Amino acid sequence: MKKFSCFLFSIFLMLFGLLLLNLPVPVGLADNTDFQRVTQPMGLEAEKSLRYFYFQSRYNYVRTFDSWVDHVRFILSPSLSGSFKSTQIIPLKVAQLINAFVAGTDSGRVYFDIRVCGVLFMALHSISVCLIWDSLPVKTWRSRSVLLLFFILIYYDLGYLLYYHSFYGEAVTLAGFLLWLVILLRLVNRKEKSCLMLIAFYLSSVLFIGAKVANIPLGVFIAVFSLIFLLEFISIRPSAQSIAKCAIVITGICAIIIVSNYYYQAVPSWMKKIDNYHSIFFGVLKNSKDPEKDLLHLNIDPKYAVLADTNGYSDLKGFDIYSETFQREVYDRAGPFQVGLFYIKNPGRLVEKLKTSAEASLMIRPTYLGNYLSEDSTEIVKFCRRFSAWETIRKQFNGIAFPVVTGILFLDGIFIFYQFKKMKKPRFRQSSFKFLCLKVTLILFTLIQWIFPVIGNGEADLAKHMFLFNLLLDTVFLIMIADIFLLLEQKQLKVKPVLILTGVLLLTVVIGANPEWFRKDRSIVFGRMNGKELVWEVLDETETHLFLVSKQIVAKRSFSTDSSNLWEFSEIRQWLNSETAGGFLQEFSEDELKRILTIPRKTLIPPDVKDSREFGHQAHFWVSVPGYATQNYNDAYGILRNEKVFLLSVKEWEAFGLFRNKGAEYWLRTPYAQGRTVRIVGEDGYVYHKEADYDQIGVLPALVLKK
């Protein structure tokens, strides 16, 4: 593509991305308390009341300014507490300066609009995406057009773009990775490599590596890959230019190693400790059948086994996880290296964690953070669905994520091996050889990011920590599609077999993701509501009774108008069991009412009323992924109450595999950890939470019926 055409197309993509982020209303990601690491040293104030629930676009500065010059001086040197080290601060400072320029020279209180970050990151994002697409070796306009549609579908999915309206390090990770990749592609594809391009490559590497702690391990592989360039420059006739290029590469390798070490050492001590804690007790020991034995393998005293399945913010049984004693007896004995070694020695546990990580990676955006401004939505944790087709497709792989991920990486490996075999004279095909090395590097990156989040931080906030893995896997997938088009163009693959194989694979995936299609549900008609018969699905059957759940949502209403998330005293429970006018049981016959059994059922309660618990010793952990939502249900705070008509608990919902889409959201009776929110099943079959007084959530009643 010509430079001017590429520039115009980048502008088009940038405008497209900005429209997605800002129209009809601006959207982004809510703060999960991590923003303070960045906003505090920048002199900005985040609104704490909006955390988790709502996106915030405007941030006040901690002080007023006498003039525009005073404002700029403060941005460049705020002299505030907070020493969080990250390359994220570089683009954020640029955004602050742009915001200051746009805000004008008026004195007084001004604010920082995070949408400036969106413009800055989107410009970098769009230029990079356009050039990556243009750099792939696909020639025909049809293939390039289809490939472009895939690029837009994936890289412009709102699940990715929402990070640009936030202070999360993932924003710099996304933009930095795309910039790094396009520069590397240009270096690989060009015979002549300019010194300026080499410098840009190492600067982009530093930006990418330093954005988040999780990116740091990749610096080693980038440094190793750079040796290919060094060998290339050494092999040619010595000249001032080749010597300069060698010097740049050597300097770049040293810089990457130094920067990687610097940012790792700069991680605050408290963060290292909490991450280390999670890697052991919410990682290795999570769901462990023998935690004492696992601790012995890690050379840790088995007395700490009581902390198994706990995170750093739960009841720690009286232990101080930040103390010198805990440091000496736990952290010094089992750091990331020892935890990684444990998984290598226990491959079964490694595969188990890989499966968990794969399932957690299906959602691109965090599932517990709202996307809308509070003034644009009364609903908390509301997701924006604009242009989110790719994220929706990914979620269909729930339950089969591990084989799908493995299949993509294996298939791409086959393509790479095949292309290596076709290169009869590699020394005359340096660009092709280096391109294959680049693809191998991307696969290695993906494999590393598949397991490193668990090694470094256990399963705490795992879905969010899988962001880079998602980005890398999607990139590997896109390059694999480009490989298929290239092989078709070269007549090394035929169109018909590719279409047939693609159809078979898609059908297999669709069937695997929807096992309920082949499950024979037994349904019965029982009771009436609004003059219509109610159809129930039989979940379980014994000799004496049937466990039923409604086939369809029967109404939309609030859980409790007083915002309480306690099922025992909820209005929805009263309504479900009411036989009076307006009650759910109003139109049931006398014989039908007699057949509904009243039986004791366990219901969880939130931590703020844990003193009323009848069993359990910790809060119920929340995970949105179907198949993993039960978590520590058996150990969570709970009570036993007699129930007649009730809502499903998260355990009942998961035990009977009710992951199917009901066409709307519906309540569970399981509370969220916070006092006014209740767990729901979303339209996509994932578990979320809403405020108890929100009246647009469906009701899916359940009951036990005497035969």
N, C-alpha and C positions, 0 to 999 in steps of 0.2 A: 504494500500500500504506500502511495506517495505520502511524503511528510505532511503536506497541507491537508490531504484527505484524512490522514490519521488524526491530525489536530482537530479538524472539524468533528470527526466522529467521537473523539474524546469529549469534546464540549457537549455533544448530544447525550452521551452516556452520563456525564456529570449532571446535566439538567434533569435527566430522567431519575437519577438517584436522589437529587434534591427534592424533586416533586414527590417522590415516594415518602421521604422523611417529613415533608412539611405540609402537604395538602391532602385532605381539606383542613386538617389541624396538625400541628407538629407532634411528633412522637419520638420517643427515645427509651432509655432504660432508667428505672428507679435506682436509687442508692441503696446498697445493702450494708452500709456503714463503711465500705472501703473507700468512699470518696474522700473521707477526711485525711487520708494519707497524702492526697494530692492537693485538696483545697486549702488545708491549713498552711502549708508552706507557700502557697500562691496568694494567700491573703483573702480567700473567699469564704463565704459562709453558706453551708448547705442547710436547708430546712429539714430538721430532724423529724418533724411530724409526717413528712411525705415518704420517709424511708420505706422501702419494699413496695409500697402501694402505688405511688404516683411518680411519673417523670417530672423533673424540674428543669426548666429551660433557662431561668435567670438566677444568677447568684450575686448577692450583694458583696461588696468589698468590706473589709473589717473597719475601714476608716473612710473619711471623706478626703477630697483632694482640692488643693487651692487652685490648681491649674492643670492643663493638659501635660505640661512638662513634669509637674509633681506626680501625676498619674503614671507616666512612663517610667520615671525614676523608681517608683514603688514596684512596678512590674519587674524591672530589671534587677532590683535589689530590695526585696521586701523586708529583710532582716527579721524574719519571724521564726518561731520554733517549728520543729518538724524537719526531720533529716532523711525522709524517704528518698532513696536513690533509684532513679529510673530514667531511661532516655525518653520516657513519656513527657518529661518536663520540657523538652526542646520544642516539639510542635505546639504544646500548650502555651508556652511563652510567646511563640509567634502569633497564635490565635488571640492572646491577650492584647498584644500590640495592635493587631488589626482591629480588634474590638474597641480599643482606646481611640484609634484614629476615626472609626465610624461614629463613636459616641460624641466626638467633638471636643471642644476646648472649654466648655462650661465647667465652672467649679461646682463643688458640691458632691453629693453621693451619686455614684454611678454603679452600674451592674455589669457583670460579664454574661453575655448571652452564649450559651453553649452551642447554639446553631452556627456560630462562627467556626467552631471546631468541625462541624458537619461539612461546611463549605470547603475548608482546608483539606480535610481527609478525603472528601469525595473527589476533589480535583486530582489528588495523588492516586486515589483508587481507580478512577476512570482512565487516566493516562496509562497506568500500569496494565489494566485489563486489556485495553485496546492494543498495546504493544506486545503483550504476551500472546494474544490471539494472532497478531500479525507475524509473530516470530516462529510459530509452529509450522512445520514443513508440509502444509496441506495446500494444494495448488488450485484445484478446480473451484469455480465460484459456487457451485452447488454444495460441495463439501464444506467450504469456508462459511457459507451462509448458515448451514445446519449447525456447524461447530459454534458459530457466533451466538445462535439461539441458546445453545447449552451454556455458554459463558454467561449470558445475561440471566438465564434462569437460575444459575447457581450463585454467581458472585454478586447479583443484585437482589437476592432474596433478602427480605426485610430482617430476617433473623440475624444476618451479618451486619446490615447497614445500621441497625438500631444502636450498635456499639459506638458509632460516630457521634451520637448525641448522648455521650456519657463521659465520665472520668475514669472508666475502666482501662487497664493496660491492654485489653484485647483490641481496642481501637488502633493503637500503635502497632500491635502485633499484626493485625490484618493489613493495614496500609504498608507497614515496613516489610512484611513478607512479600507482598505483591511487587513492591519496588525492587527488592532484592532479587526476586525471580526474573523479572524482565531484564534487569541489567545482566544477570548471569546468562540468560538466553542470548542476549546480544553478544556477549563475549564468546560464548560457545559457537555461535553461528558465523561469526566474522573471522576471516583469516587474519586480518590486521586488527590488533587490539590497541587502542589508544591509551596513553597514560591516564588521561582524564577519565576514561571509562573504568579503568582498573581502580582508580581512587574512589569513584562513585560506588563501585561494587563493595569496597571495604567499609565505606561510610554507611551504606545501606545495611551491611551486615551488622555493624555496631548498633545501629538504630533498632534493628530487629531483635538482636540478642539481648539488649539491655532493657527491652520493654517490660518483660516479666521474668520472674525467677525461673519459670518453667522453660523459658527459651534458652537459658544459659547452656545446658548440655549440648545444644546443637552447634555451639561455637566451635567445638572440637572438630566436628565433621566438616564444617565450612573451611576451617584451617587445613584439614587434610585434603579436601577437594582442591584447594588452591595450589597444592603441589603439582597438579596437572599443568597449570599455567607456568609454574616455575620450570618444570622440565621442558616445556615447549620453548621458553625463551632461552634456556641454557643450550638447547640443541641447535639453535640457529647461529649463524656467523656473528661473533661479537661485534657490537657497535655501541655507540653512545646511547641509542634508543633502547636496545635490548638490555643493556646494563641497567638503565633507568627503570625499565619494566621489572627486571629481577629485583631491584631494590624496593620497588613499590610492593611487589608480592611478599617479599620477606618482611618488610615493615608491616604490611597488612596482616600477615599471619601472627606476628608478634603482638600487634594491636588487638586482634581478636582474642588471643589467649589472655592478655593483660586485662582487657575490658571484661571478659567473662569472669575472671577471678575477682576483679574489683567489685562487680555487681553482686557476686555471690557473697563476698565478705561483707558487703554493705547491707545485706539483709538484716533488719533489726533482730536482736537476740530473742525478743518475745515471739517474733514470727517464726523463727527457726524452731523454737521450743514447741509451740503449738502445732506446727506442721509435723514435727518429729513425733509428738504425742499421737496425732491422728494416724500417722503411718503405722504405728505399732498397735494401738488399742482400738482404733476405728478402721484398721486395715488388716494387718496380720491376724489380730485376735477377733475381728468381726466375724461372727457366725462360726467361730472355731469350735470344733468338737472337744478339743483338749487344750485350753489356753495355757495351763501350767506347763505342759510339754513344749508348747511353742515358745514360751518365755525362756525355758531352759535352752532351747536351740539358739535363742538370741543372747544367751548368757545373762539373763535378767532374773532376779529373784522371783520365784513363783507367787510370792505374797501379793504381787501386783496384778494377779489374775482377776481380782475382784473388779478391776477397771476395764475388763474386756467389754466390748460393745458400747463404750462410752466415748463421747466427744469432749473436747476441752471446755465446753460450756454447760455441761450437765453436772449432776451430783458426782463429785470426785471422791467420795468415801473418806473425806478428811485429809486426803493427800494434797500437798501443795506442788503442783506440776511445774512451778517456776522456781522452786527452791534449789539450793546447792546440792542437797541430798538427792533430790530427784534427778538432777543433772548428772551427778556422779553414778547413781545406781541404775539409771535408765538410759538417758540420752547418750552418755559417753560410751555405753556398751552397744547400742544399736542405733546408729545413724542410718542415712539413706543407703550407704554401701552395704551394711550388714542386712538391712531389710531386703535389698535387691538380691543379695546372696541367698537369703532364706527362700525366696521364690524360685531361684534357679535350682536349689536343692529339693524343692517341693513342687515339681512341675504341675501336679494336679491342682494345687492351690493357685498357681500362676494362671492356668487356664480358667479357673473359676473367676479370678479377678479380671481377666481379659473379657470374659463374657459380661460381667457386670459393667465394665467400662464401655463396652460396645453398646449395650442397651442404654446407658446413661448419655451416650453421645448422639442419640437420634434427634434430640431437640437442639437447635442451634442457639437459640436465645435462652436465658435462664427462665425457668418455669415459675419462679416465685417473685418476679419483679414486674411491676406494672409498666405499661408503655405510654399511657396517656397522662396529660396534665390534669390536676384535680379539678380545674374549672371546665374541662371538656368531658368529664365522666364522673358520675357519682359511684360507679362500680370500682371497687379496688382490684388491683392486679388484673386489669383488663388488657388483653393482648390485641395488638393491631394486626389484622389479617391481610393487609394490602400486599400483594405480590409475594406471597409466602408459599407458593406451590411446591418449591423444592423441599422446604421444611416439612410440609404436609406429606410429601412422598416419602421422605426419610422415616417419618413416624409409622408408616405402614409396615416397616420391617421389625416392629416390636415383637420380641420372642424369637426372632431369627437373625438378630443383628450380628452375632458372632460369625455364623457361616457366610453371611453376606460380605462382611468386612474381609474375612479370610479369602473369600472367593475373588473379590476385586484385586487384592494384593497379589494373590497367586496368579490370576489371569494376566495382570500387568507384568509380573515376573516372567511368564511364558513369552509374552511379546518381546520383552527385552532380550531374553535368551535367544529367541528366534532371530532377532535383528543382529545380535552379536555373531551368530553362526553365518549369517548372510554376508558379513563383512570379510571377504577373502583377503583383502590387503588393508588392514587397519591403518598402516602408516600413511597411506594415501587418502585416508578418509578421517582426518583428525577431527573435523567438526562433528561428524556422525558419531565417532567414538566418544567424544566429550559429551555429546547430547545424551548418549546412553548412560554415561557415568552420572550425568545430572539426574536422570530418571531413577537410577539406583539410589542416589543420595536422597531423593524425595521419598522413596520407599523406606529407607532407613530412618529418616526423620519421622515418618508416620508410625513405624513400629516403636520407636523410642517414645513418642508421645502417646502411644496406646497404653503403655504400662507405667511410664514415669509419674503421671499424676497420682496413682495409687501408691507407688514407692515413696513419693515425696510428701503426700498429704492424706493417704488413706482414702476412704470413701466420703470424706467431708466435702460437701459442695462439689461432688464429683462431676455433675453435669456441666457446670460452668468451667471447671478445670479441663474439660475435654475440648474446649474451643479450638485450640491449635490443631489437635488431632482431626477435628472435623474439617478445618481448612485444608490441611495437608491431604486428607483422604479425598476430598472433593477435587483438589488439584490433580492428584494422581488419576482420578477417574476421568477428568477432562482430557488429560494428556493421553490416556488410553484410548479415548474416543478419537482423538486426532490420529493416533497410530492406526486405528482401524480404517479411517478414511484414507490414510496414506497407502496402506497395503492394498486397498481397493483400487486406488489410482494406479498403483504399480502392477496391477493384475496378479498380485500374489494371493489375493483373496477374491472370491466370487461373491457377487451381491446376494444371490439367492440363498446360499448356505448361511451367510451372515444374518439375513433376515429371519430365516427359519430358526437358527440358534438363538437369536435375540428374542423371538417370540416364545420359544420354549422356556428360556430363562425367565422372562417376564411372567409367564404363566405359572412357573414353578414358584417364583417369589410371591406372586399374588395369592396362590393357593396356600403357601406356607404361612403367609401373614394373616390368613383368614380361615383358620381350621374350623371355625364354627359353621362354615358353609356345609361341612360334611357331618356335622353333629345333628343327630335327630332329636329335636326338642319335643318334649311332650307338653302339650298345652291343654288347659281345661277352662271352661267358662264358669265363673262363680261370682255372684253378686252383680249389682248394677250401680251406675252413677250417671246422673243427668239423663236418665231414661235409656241408657245404653248398657249392654252387657259388658262385663269386664273379663278380659282374657288374661290368664295367668300362665306363667311358665313353671313347670315342675323342676325345681333345682335338686331335690332329694326326696327319696321315697323309702319308707319303712313299712312294716306290716300294719302299723296302726295310723300313720299320718303322712301328709305330704307337706314339704317345705316349698312355698310358692312365692314368686315375685311377679309383679305386674309386667305384662309384655310391653306396655306403653306407659309413658308419663301421664298421670291422671290429672295433674293440675300444676300451676306455677304459683308459688307463694313463699313467704319468708319463713325462715326456721324459727325465729322469735323476733317480734317487733322491738323487744327491749334489748336486743343485741347480745343476749346471753347465748353461749354455745353449749350449754348443758342440756343434753337430750332429755334428761329426767323431768325437767320443768319447762320444756319447750312448748310453744303453741302448736307447732306442727304435730307433736305427739298427741296433744289433746284433740286436735282436729281429726287425726287418723283414727282415733278410738271413739269419736263422738257419734252417737246414734240420733242426736237431735237434729233439727232443721239446719241445713248447711254443713253438717258433719259428713265425713267420708262414708260412714256406715249407714247413713240415713235411709237409703233405698234397699239395704240388704233385708232379706226376709228373716223371720224369727228362727226358722230352721237353719238358715245359713249362719246366723250369728251364733247359734249354739255349737256349730261345727268348728268355729275358730277357737283354737286352744290358747290358753294363757300359760306361758312357760317362762322360766328364768333365762335371761340372756345377758351376756357380758357387754358392758358399754364403757369405753374409755372416758376419762375426765382430764381436763387440762391441768397443768402444774399449779395454777394459782388456787386450786381447791383440792390439792393433793392430800390435805389433812382428812378429807372425808373418804379417802380411798379404802377399799376393802381388800385390795391386793395390788401388787405392782410396786416397783421401787424406782422408776425413772419415767421421764416424759417420753411420749411416743415420737420417734423420729419421723420426719416427713420426707418422702421421696415420691416424685410424681409418676415414675415409670411403672406401667402395669407389669405385674410379676414381681415387683420389688417393694410395693407400697406397704405391705404388712409390716416389714422391718421388725422392730422389737415389740410387737403387739403383746406377746405373752408376758413380757416383763413391765409393761407400761401401767401407769396408774389407772385403776378401773373400779367399777362397782357392778353388782349383780342385781337386776331388777326384773320383776315379772312383766312380760310384754305380750300384747295381743296383736295389734297391727303396728308395725314398726318400719323404720328405714334400715337398710343394710348397713352393717359396719364395714370398714375397709377390709377387714379380714374375710368376712363372708363374701363380699363383692369379689375379692381376688381368688378365694378358694374355689368358687364356682365358675371362674373364668369369664366373668361378665364384662369383657373388654369391648364389647360391641358398641357401635354408635347408636344411641337412642334418638338421635336427631336434635337433641338439646341437652343442656346441663341438668344434672339432678343431684339432690342432696344425699350425703351419707350421714349416719348419726355420729360419726367419729369427729371429735373436735380437733382443731388445729391448736398449736401450742399457745397462741395468743388468745386472750380472754373473749374476744368478740368475733372470732372467725371459725368457720366450720368447713370440713372437707367436702368437696364435691367431685363428681365425675364430669369432666369436660366433654364437649362435643366430639373430641378426638379420642375419647376413651382413656385419657390420662387423668391423674388425680391432682386437683388444685384446691384452692380455698377461697371462700367469699365471706363477707360480713353476714352475720346471722339475720340481720334485718333486711337484706336485699331480697326483693320480692319477685325476681325474674328467674328463679331457679326451679327446676322441675321436681315433682314428688313421685318417687317410684316405691310404692308400698310393698311390703312383704308380710307374710303371715304363715302360721303352721295350721294346717287343716286336718281335722279328724276324718278318717275314711268312712 
